[in-house]
């Protein structure tokens, strides 16, 4: 009986050590590796957002995927380039806003024939 209790206590202590270790880690400031991983995730997420927006433009006949440029930084999308009409510029902004991960859209698209 004593050996069964000792075995149970030993098994329980093995289970609690990782929990205690992870609790300590949450209070510690992020390491350089953790920061680098987060930065990499941001870059990948931004590239993914840009790619998804450009893919949506390519599918939409009202928006030129070649003339409207997309730049994403930390979820903030900046649209530049030239649109044939105000409707095209507005449609490009609407498409960008619908993409998952986009926090805001800055529309700097100029209209063809207009000077900015």
Steps between C-alpha positions, in 0.01 A plus 500: 500500500780741590674430169178576308464834681866580441461418131188718475679791672800460270278495190308804619818694567624422149177641361518818706860593417421608139196695622709686759771565241253645248348721771845644573563561131184710454627761747842526336556761228513363145840377389675608182388174340137562599520851354654370178226238467230767549665726240515211254133423559413866432696497173339174391156626598553827309622313192200269523260794526659669198484178299136439588403855401685475167333162433158656563588784260599246235159327535304827485446641151437852635843535665839493327739275692785638290442873551402504867783433743460355848739543792423354844670585827371345825156451347475856368451495123612788278359510149682695228505503123254616240132419457288567192217637713394594851287183502808286435691670783207455736456135400872436560469645850186296574672178392805574715285571808332159471826301516562327831778663703455851359472757780460808279537617140660823378385571147757710308385383155503775240257524210631464147538841340499687831806663652570463870 
